[in-house]
Amino acid sequence: MCRFIETIQVRDGKLQNLAHHNRRMNETRQVVFGMVDQLDILNYIEDCPESGFYKCRVVYGREVCEVTFSVYTIRAVRSLRLVGSDTIDYRYKSTNRKELEALYALRDNQDDVLIVRNNLLTDTSIANVALEKEGVWYTPRTPLLKGTKRALLLEQGVLTECDIPSDEISSYSHIALFNAMIDFQSLVLEINRDTVIRI
């Protein structure tokens, strides 16, 4: 069954951060399906666009099932609404986003939601987050999904993991949204009553 995905940034024909995408895909295959062989996404890439900014979507299960490319445009996010769910589970990047879509529907007039689980900040509906305090960027220790860009930034020492209670968000100055397609610090909001809205 093909029910998991990797979304990879492609810039001018080069797949970005491929090692972390391969690692997550193979870890998911091992945990969910018991597969111990190591697949390399690069072996399944054909007709990769040679110029421009694209999203490569890899659908897989026990094996890679489908690879597609599409032009990517970053969605504008200027405000977030805090929403809570203590039961949401999105530890694997799945084609089934029903729980995330249900929470996204609660955004009201805001552009996206910032999801709180067990009183701790996690992710938005599409991205990991990091919050800035005194020049240091902190990312939630327990995100909904351990993103590949997040893994790279932690490896590079750019981010520090910590628990971020939702009622302490005002002690941070900025929040950055990032994922495989959104580079770190390319989408940053100042934290105030207009940008981060409580229910």
N, C-alpha and C positions, 0 to 999 in steps of 0.2 A: 504494500500500500504506500503510495506516494503522498505523504502528508506533512513533510517538513520542507523548509526553504532556507536558502542562503541568498542574501541580497548583497551584491558586490558592486562597488564603485568602479567604473571604467573611465579612465581619462586618457584620451588619445591612444587608445588601443591597449593600455596597460591595466590589468586587473590589480586593484589596490588591496593590500593587507591579506593576500591570498593564504598565507600560512595560518592565520587565525581562523579564517573561514574553513579551511580543510580540517583544522583541529576540532572545531565545534561540530562540524558535520560528522566526523568519524566518532567523536565522543557520543553524540546523539544516537548514531547507528549502533554503537556498542551497548549503550544502556537500554535502549528501547527494543532492539532486535537481536541483541547478542552477537552482532557481527564484529569480528576481530580484524578483518582485512582493512587495509588503509586505502581509501580512494583519494585521488588527486583531481580536483575540479578541472584543472588545466587540460587534462586528457579528454574532457568532454566539450571543450570550447571550439566552436566552428564559426566562421564568418563574424569574428569580433570587429565591431566598428573601429576604424583606424584613427579617427579624429572626432573630437567632441566629448561631451559629458553624458554618459549612459549608465543605466541600471542594468546589471546582469542578474537575472532571477533564476536560481537553480532549485528545481523541485526534486526531492529525493525521498527514498524510503530505504530499503535494503541496498538499492543501487540508485544511481542518478537517473531520473526519469525524463527530465525536460530542462533545457536551457534556452532562455529567451533574453533579448536585449530590447530596451526601450529608452527613449530620450527622457531625461529626468529633470524636473523643475522643482525646486525646493518650495514647499508650501509656507506662506508667510504665517508666523506666529508672533503675536504682539501681546497676548494675554493668556493666562491659564486659570482654570478653576480647579480647586482642590476637591477631589471626590474620593470616597473611601470604599474599600472592599477588602475584608479580611480573608476571603475565600478564593480570590483569583489566583490562578496558577498558570503561568506562561513561561515556565523554565526552559522549554524548548521552543525554538522559532517555528511555529506551526502555521499551516495554511488555514487552520480554524482560529479565527480572531473574534468569535462571537462575544466572549466576555469583554474584550477590549472595546469592541464596537458598542456594547451596551453602556459602558462607562463613558465613552466618547459622546454618546447621545445626551449625556447630562451636562454638557459644557455650557448650555444656555447661550449667552451672547459672546462667550470667550472663544478663542481660536482652538484651544485644545484643553485637555484635562491633565492634572498632575495627580497621580494615583497614590493614595495613602493606604498602607496595609499594616495593621497592628500598630497604628499611630506613628508609623515611620514613612518617610518619603521613599518612593520607588522610582517610577518612570512616568513619562507621558504616554500617550497612546501609540506613539511612533518612535520614541527616542529615549535613550538614557539621559541622565541629567548630572550636572555638577554645580555646586553652589560655591561662591567665592566669599571668603572672609579674610580680610587683611592680606590680600595678595596670594592666598593659598586656595586651590580648588579642591573641594571635597565632593566625593561621589557616594551615594548610598551604598552601604555594605551589602544590603540584600535587595538588589533590583529585581524586577519581575523577570527580566531577561539579561543575562550576562553578555552584553554586546561585544562584537569583535573589535570595534573602535575603542570601547572601554577597556578591553583587555590590553590592547596596544598601549594606550595612554598610561595605564597602571604599570605596565612593563617598563615604560620609558621614565617613570617617576613624575609624570605631569600631574597625576591625580593622586589623592589620598583617600582611602576608604574610611568611612565612619558612619555610625547611625545618626540620622538626622530626623529628630522628632518633628512632626508637622507644626507643633506650636512654637518651635524655635526658628522657623523660617525667616522671621523678621530680623534675626541676628546676623543674617548673611546679606551681602550687598547686591549680588547678581546671581542669575541662574543661566546656565548654558545648556542648550539642547543639542545632542549630537548622536549620530548613528553612522552606519557604514556609508551613507550617502551625504550626510551633513557633517562637514569638518568641524572639529572642536574650535570654539570661539567665533564661528561664523554666524551663529544664531544665539545672541545673548540678550537677556532682558534684565533691566534694573528691577530689583524687588521692591515693590511698593503696593499700595492699596488698589491701584489701577491695573497692575499687571498680574498680580496673583490674588485671586478672588476666593474667599471661603464661602462654603454653602451656608 
